Amino acid sequence: MALVEEELRAALDHSDALAAELSLLERELIETNSGVLALYVQLEERDQALRRSHGQVLRALEDALRPRPLNVNGLEMAVHYAPASDDSPTGGDLYDWFTLPDGTVHITLVDALGHGVTSTRTALTVTHAVRTLALEGHPLDSIVARTDAILRPYDHDVMATLLLARLDPATGHLALANGSHPPALVIRDDRTADYLEVRGRGVGYPSPGSDRVLTTTLHPGDLLLLYTDGLTESRRDPVEGEARLIDAARRHRSHPTAVIPGAIAADMLGGALHNDDTLAIAARLLPHPLGGGRP
């Protein structure tokens, strides 16, 4: 009987020792899990901080590549740009604007194939080529084809759509050339809407060039909207997107020009099924003062 009690006591002592060891292991496991979880949290926070920093650097770089605001008497212009995603804040949508020696304002919109830094480089190359040709005095109807001829020998993969606009702030004369790009939209002062269709093929496309130059006249109060396809194809139906764009432009046309592109983009991208880089430019002539006009 004494032997049995001794064995039972030994078994109980062993059991207590095992329980104590198990308790110790559980505490160590909890501490380890807490440490691992804390490490994961730290890594996630560092990753997010790195992404934010990376995005800010790229966004700052792309902003530096964009032209400065133009200060032109009688003309208001504003721009809205949004990347396809915050992880890739640069893209193939780019614009350029500048004043020609005769006072005409030249605007270029480019949508290069792809996303990210590579497409930004392509778009920047295209805008620089267009600017050089425009400042050299080449006719508007030749610039799309000439841009392709300049760039294609050095980059066989270059592919971009582009829309070129020339606007005389003194007279309202507007000229457009197109290379596979969505048409410009005009909302007249009486709320009538016109898509200014010009056929053409972009840089890198077969037989590149604008088929013609479309001309019209903008009057004070008319709203000109230039944009990339990310604005009208966010729901994958370009026809429906163009109808929605007219409605959005009519809704916001009476707002200050500076807020119009962003307000239109917010309307158009609500419920988007397809994320893409988005670029929109609004331009509007101001009423000329009595006796005004270019000297």
N, C-alpha and C positions, 0 to 999 in steps of 0.2 A: 504494500500500500504506500509506504514511504517512497519507494522507487517511482511509482506512478505519479505521486504528487510532485516529485522532483522533476520528472520528465515534462509534466504538465506546466510547471513553473518555468522550465527552460523554454518550452514552446511559446508560452505567453511572453516571456522576455524577448524571444526572437521575433515574435509577432510585433511587439512594441517597437523593436529596433527597425523592423521593416516599415512599420507605419511612419516612424520618425524620418527614415530615409526617403520614403515616398513623399512625405510632406515637404522635405527639403528640396526634392526634385521638382515638385509642383511649384514651389516658390521660385526656384531657379528658372523654370520654364516660363513662368509668368514674367519674370524680370527680363528673360531673353526675348520673349515675344514683344514685351513693351519696348525693349531696345530696338528690335528689328522694325517694329511699327514706327517708332520715332525716326529711325534711319530712313524708312520709306517716305515718311512725311517730309523730312529734310531734303531728300533727293527730289521729290515732286516739287517742292517749293523752289529748289535751285533750278530745276528744269524749266519751270514756269518763268522764273526770273530771267533765265538765259534766253528763252523764247521771246519774252517781252523786249529784252535788250537787243536781241538780234533783229526783231521786227522794227524797233525804233531806229536802229542804224540803217536798215534797208529803206525804211520809209523816208528818213531824213535824206538819204542819198538820192532817192527818186525825186523827192521834192526839190532837191538842188538841181536836178536835171530839167525840171520844168521851167518854162519861161516866166520872167517876171510879169506882174500885171501891167497892162498897157494903159497909159493915160492919154486918151484921144478925145479932143473936143467933139461934142455932139454924139458920142457913142459910149454906151455902157456894155460891159461884158463881164461875165462871171462863169466859173467853172466848178464842176463837182467831179471828184474821182473817188472810187472805192475799189479796193482789190477784191479778188474772188474769195480770199480767206485771209485771216490775220496771220496765219502761218506763212503766207507768201505775199507780203505786202507790195511787192513789185510785180508788174505784169507787162503785157504787150500793148496796152492802151496808152497812147501818148499824144500830146498835142503840142503845137507850136504856133505862136502868133507874133507878128512884127509889122512895122510900118514900112512900106516901100517908099522910095524917094519921091514919088508923086503924091504921097499922102494917103494912098490906098492901104487898107489893112489886109494883110494876108493871114489866113488861118489854115492850119493843117491838122487833120485828125488822122491818126494811124492806129490800126489794130493788127499787131503782128501775131503770127501763129504761135500758139503755146502759152505758157505761163512762166513766171519766175524771171530770174535775172537774164537768162538767154533771150527770152522774147523782148525784155526791156532793151537789151543791146541792139536787137534787130530794129525795134521801133525808133530808137535814138539815131541809128545809122540812116534810116529812111528820112526822118525829119531833118537831119543835117543836110542830106543830099537835096531835099526839096528846097530848103532855105537858100542853099548856095545857088541853085538854078534860078530861083525866083529873083534873088538879088542881082544875078547876072543879066536879068531882063528876058529870060526865055518865055515864050507865050504860054499861057496857062494850059492850053490844050495839049502841049507837048511834054509837060513836066512829068506826068506819071510814066510815060514810056521812057523818057530820058533817065529817070531815076532807076528804073529797072536795068537799063543799058549800062549805067555806071556801076551798080552794085552786084549784078548777077555774076560777072566774071570773077569776083573775089569771094562770093559766098553763094554757092549753087543751091543752098537750102533756104535762102531768104524768101519769105512769103509774107505779104502784108496787104491788107486793104487800106485805102486812103481816100480821104475827101479833102479837096482843096477849095477854099472860098476866098474871093476878093471882094471887099466891101469898101465903097467910097463913102465916108461919113458925110461929105458935103452934099452929095447928090442922091445917096441911097442906092446907087447902082451896085448890083450884086451879080457876081459871076461864079459859077461852080463847075469844077471838073471832078470826075469820080473814077475810082479804080476798085470795083467790087464792094463798095462800102454802102451802108444804109443811107437812104436819101435824107437831105436836110428837110426840116419841117418849118413852115411859116404859119403862124397864127396872126391873121390880119387884125387891124384895129376893130373891124366889125365882127370879129370872132370866126370868120371863115378860115378854113384850114387848107393848106396845100402841101403835099409832099413834092419836093423839087427833084424829080427823077432824072438821072443822067446815067446812061449805060456806060460800062467800062470794065476793064479787067486790071486787077491789082498787080503789084510788084511780085514777081515769081510765078505769075499765072501765064498760061499760053496767050500770046498776042497781047501783051500788056498795053494799057493806054486808055484814055478817056475818049469815047466815041465823038463827043462834041463838048462845047461849053454852053451851059444853060445860063441865060441872063434874065434878070427880073429887077424890079425896083422895090426897095423897102421904104416905107413911109414911117414918120415918127409914130410910135405906138405899136407898130408891128413887132412881133417877137420872132426871132430866128433861133432855131434850136438845132445844134449839131451834136451828134451822139455816136456811140458805138453799139454794137448789137447786143451787148449785155443788158441794155436798157429795155429792149423790146422782145428779147427771147428768153426772159427769165422764167416764163411759163411754157416754153418749148413751142409756142405757136406764134410765129412772127406776124401773121396777119392780124390775129387778135391783139398782139402787142402793139401794133401800129395804131389800131383803133383806140386802145387804152391810152396810148401816148397823146393822141389828140385831145382826149377828155382831160387828162392830167394837165396838159399845157394850157387848155382853156381855163381850168380851175385856178391856175396860179399866175396867169398872165398879168393880172393887175397888181401882183405883189412887187416889192422892190427887186430889181434885176439880180442883186447879189444873192438872194435866197431862192430864186426860181429853180436853178438846176438841182439843188439839193432836195427841194420840196417835191419836184417831179420824180426824182430818183426814189425817194421814200415811198411815193404812191406806187410806182412801177414795180418795185422790188418786194412789196408786201406779198406774202404767200408764194415766194419764188420757189420753183421746182428745180431750177438749174442755176447754180452760182457761177458768175463769170465776172471778170473785171468790168467796171462800168465807168464810162466817161460821158459827161454832158456839158455842153457850152451853150450859154444863152447870150444873145446879142440883141441890142435894141437901140434904135436911133432916138435921140432927144429932139424935141422941137427946136428949130433954129431961131435964135433971137432975131428981132426985126433988123433987116439989113445984114444978117449973118451970111455965112458961106465962106468958102475958101478964097483968100485974096488972090 
